[in-house]
């Protein structure tokens, strides 16, 4: 079992790749709570240059609430991280597989909606190519 879901992004700029990914997530009921620009952060903190690489913290409030009700410490896994990165051949979106993450928690109640969140993230990611 893989721990992520990925797909190429049909975009001509990195900004467009982020916009398309954010819009695809929104279509599936996710909002982006956080945006971490790893390229800028690593440059500022340790003077390291990398290709554009941004982490979007995506959250679906309905499922986040259900997860908190089922497992109070689930917040260590929230929000769902979705990467947007530049590759040699363009851009790629990579989302965490929440079903794989939930396997670390001995609470079968989480599996039901983790599978649904995985489906929704997959549906968002597959629209990007």
KEKE-3310 file (N, C-alpha, C; in steps of 0.2 Angstrom, whole numbers, plus 5000, padded with zeros to 4 digits):
npx = (5004:5003:5008:5004:4995:4996:4998:5001:5001:4992:4998:5005:5013:5021:5013:5000:4999:4997:4985:4976:4976:4972:4959:4954:4954:4944:4933:4930:4926:4936:4945:4959:4970:4983:4998:5013:5028:5041:5052:5055:5057:5067:5077:5078:5081:5092:5099:5097:5094:5080:5069:5053:5041:5028:5018:5002:4989:4976:4959:4944:4930:4919:4923:4934:4929:4921:4932:4939:4929:4929:4942:4951:4965:4968:4972:4985:4987:4981:4980:4976:4990:4995:5005:5012:5023:5037:5043:5055:5048:5038:5024:5018:5005:5004:4996:4993:4989:4975:4969:4980:4987:4979:4980:4989:4983:4974:4959:4945:4934:4939:4943:4932:4928:4941:4943:4934:4938:4950:4945:4939:4951:4958:4950:4950:4964:4965:4959:4968:4977)
npy = (4994:5011:5026:5038:5048:5053:5064:5071:5088:5098:5113:5129:5137:5137:5144:5143:5129:5128:5135:5128:5115:5119:5123:5111:5104:5111:5109:5096:5098:5102:5114:5125:5127:5130:5135:5131:5137:5128:5130:5144:5144:5135:5141:5153:5149:5139:5143:5135:5129:5124:5116:5123:5120:5117:5115:5111:5113:5104:5103:5095:5100:5093:5079:5081:5084:5072:5064:5069:5067:5053:5050:5058:5063:5064:5075:5076:5071:5079:5094:5086:5083:5091:5091:5102:5102:5106:5097:5088:5087:5095:5099:5092:5085:5079:5069:5065:5048:5046:5034:5025:5032:5031:5018:5017:5019:5011:5011:5006:5013:5025:5021:5019:5033:5037:5030:5036:5050:5048:5044:5056:5064:5058:5059:5073:5075:5067:5075:5084:5082)
npz = (5000:4995:5002:4997:4985:4968:4954:4938:4935:4924:4919:4916:4924:4940:4950:4944:4944:4958:4960:4952:4959:4972:4968:4963:4975:4982:4975:4980:4992:5001:5011:5010:5023:5027:5020:5015:5009:5004:4997:4998:5012:5015:5009:5016:5029:5029:5018:5006:4990:4981:4970:4966:4978:4987:5002:5004:5017:5018:5022:5026:5034:5039:5039:5047:5059:5062:5063:5075:5084:5085:5088:5099:5099:5085:5079:5076:5064:5056:5046:5030:5021:5005:4992:4981:4968:4958:4944:4934:4922:4922:4933:4948:4959:4975:4987:5004:5008:5017:5022:5023:5033:5044:5047:5057:5069:5081:5079:5073:5068:5062:5049:5040:5037:5033:5021:5013:5013:5006:4994:4990:4989:4980:4969:4967:4964:4952:4943:4938:4928)
capx = (5000:5007:5006:5002:4991:4999:4996:5004:4997:4993:4999:5011:5017:5020:5007:4994:4998:4994:4978:4972:4976:4967:4952:4951:4952:4938:4927:4929:4924:4942:4948:4967:4971:4989:5002:5020:5033:5047:5058:5057:5059:5074:5082:5079:5084:5098:5102:5097:5090:5077:5064:5047:5039:5023:5014:4995:4986:4969:4954:4936:4927:4914:4927:4939:4925:4920:4938:4940:4924:4931:4949:4953:4972:4969:4974:4992:4987:4977:4976:4979:4995:4995:5011:5013:5030:5040:5047:5059:5044:5032:5022:5015:5002:5005:4992:4994:4983:4973:4968:4987:4989:4974:4982:4994:4979:4970:4952:4942:4929:4942:4944:4926:4929:4947:4942:4930:4943:4955:4942:4939:4957:4960:4945:4953:4971:4965:4957:4973:4981)
capy = (5000:5017:5031:5044:5048:5058:5065:5077:5094:5102:5120:5132:5140:5135:5147:5140:5123:5128:5137:5122:5110:5122:5123:5104:5102:5115:5105:5090:5100:5104:5121:5125:5130:5132:5135:5131:5137:5125:5133:5150:5142:5132:5146:5158:5146:5136:5145:5129:5130:5118:5117:5125:5114:5120:5110:5114:5109:5103:5101:5095:5101:5087:5073:5082:5084:5065:5061:5071:5063:5046:5049:5065:5065:5063:5081:5075:5069:5084:5093:5082:5087:5090:5094:5104:5102:5106:5091:5089:5087:5100:5100:5086:5085:5072:5070:5059:5043:5045:5027:5022:5035:5028:5011:5017:5020:5005:5013:5004:5019:5029:5018:5021:5039:5038:5028:5041:5055:5045:5044:5063:5067:5055:5062:5080:5074:5065:5080:5089:5081)
capz = (5000:4995:5007:4994:4979:4964:4947:4935:4934:4918:4921:4913:4929:4947:4953:4941:4947:4965:4959:4950:4964:4977:4965:4963:4982:4984:4972:4984:4999:5005:5011:5011:5029:5027:5014:5017:5003:5006:4993:5002:5019:5015:5006:5021:5035:5028:5011:5002:4984:4979:4965:4969:4982:4992:5005:5006:5022:5016:5027:5025:5041:5041:5041:5053:5065:5063:5066:5081:5088:5085:5091:5101:5097:5078:5076:5074:5057:5052:5040:5025:5017:4998:4989:4974:4966:4951:4942:4927:4916:4924:4940:4951:4965:4979:4993:5008:5008:5024:5024:5025:5039:5049:5049:5063:5074:5082:5080:5066:5067:5058:5043:5036:5033:5030:5014:5009:5012:5001:4987:4988:4988:4973:4964:4966:4961:4945:4938:4937:4922)
cpx = (5004:5004:5004:4998:4994:4997:5000:4999:4998:4992:5005:5016:5016:5014:5000:4993:4995:4987:4974:4971:4971:4960:4949:4950:4945:4932:4925:4927:4930:4943:4956:4968:4978:4993:5009:5025:5039:5053:5060:5060:5066:5079:5083:5082:5091:5102:5103:5092:5087:5072:5058:5043:5034:5019:5007:4992:4978:4965:4947:4933:4923:4918:4932:4935:4923:4926:4940:4935:4926:4938:4952:4960:4973:4972:4982:4993:4983:4981:4979:4984:4994:5001:5010:5020:5032:5044:5051:5054:5038:5030:5018:5011:5003:5001:4993:4988:4981:4971:4975:4989:4985:4976:4986:4989:4974:4962:4949:4937:4932:4943:4938:4927:4935:4947:4939:4934:4948:4952:4941:4945:4959:4956:4948:4960:4970:4962:4962:4977:4978)
cpy = (5006:5022:5038:5043:5054:5058:5071:5082:5098:5110:5122:5135:5137:5138:5145:5133:5123:5130:5132:5117:5113:5122:5116:5102:5105:5111:5099:5092:5101:5111:5120:5130:5133:5131:5136:5131:5134:5128:5139:5149:5140:5137:5151:5155:5143:5137:5139:5131:5124:5120:5119:5119:5117:5114:5114:5109:5109:5100:5101:5095:5095:5081:5075:5082:5077:5062:5063:5068:5056:5045:5056:5067:5065:5069:5081:5073:5074:5091:5088:5086:5085:5094:5096:5105:5103:5100:5093:5090:5091:5100:5093:5088:5078:5073:5064:5055:5043:5038:5024:5025:5032:5021:5011:5018:5014:5007:5012:5009:5024:5027:5020:5028:5041:5036:5033:5048:5054:5046:5051:5066:5064:5058:5069:5079:5072:5070:5085:5088:5083)
cpz = (5000:5000:5004:4988:4975:4957:4945:4935:4928:4919:4917:4918:4936:4951:4950:4943:4954:4965:4957:4955:4970:4974:4965:4970:4984:4981:4976:4991:5004:5005:5012:5017:5030:5021:5016:5010:5006:5003:4997:5009:5020:5013:5012:5027:5034:5021:5006:4996:4982:4973:4969:4972:4988:4995:5007:5011:5021:5021:5025:5032:5043:5043:5047:5059:5067:5066:5073:5086:5090:5089:5093:5099:5089:5075:5074:5067:5053:5051:5036:5021:5009:4995:4982:4972:4959:4950:4936:4921:4918:4931:4942:4958:4968:4985:4997:5007:5015:5026:5026:5032:5045:5051:5055:5069:5075:5084:5073:5064:5062:5050:5038:5033:5031:5022:5010:5008:5006:4994:4985:4986:4981:4968:4962:4962:4954:4940:4936:4930:4915)
residu = (UNK:UNK:UNK:UNK:UNK:UNK:UNK:UNK:UNK:UNK:UNK:UNK:UNK:UNK:UNK:UNK:UNK:UNK:UNK:UNK:UNK:UNK:UNK:UNK:UNK:UNK:UNK:UNK:UNK:UNK:UNK:UNK:UNK:UNK:UNK:UNK:UNK:UNK:UNK:UNK:UNK:UNK:UNK:UNK:UNK:UNK:UNK:UNK:UNK:UNK:UNK:UNK:UNK:UNK:UNK:UNK:UNK:UNK:UNK:UNK:UNK:UNK:UNK:UNK:UNK:UNK:UNK:UNK:UNK:UNK:UNK:UNK:UNK:UNK:UNK:UNK:UNK:UNK:UNK:UNK:UNK:UNK:UNK:UNK:UNK:UNK:UNK:UNK:UNK:UNK:UNK:UNK:UNK:UNK:UNK:UNK:UNK:UNK:UNK:UNK:UNK:UNK:UNK:UNK:UNK:UNK:UNK:UNK:UNK:UNK:UNK:UNK:UNK:UNK:UNK:UNK:UNK:UNK:UNK:UNK:UNK:UNK:UNK:UNK:UNK:UNK:UNK:UNK:UNK)
# end
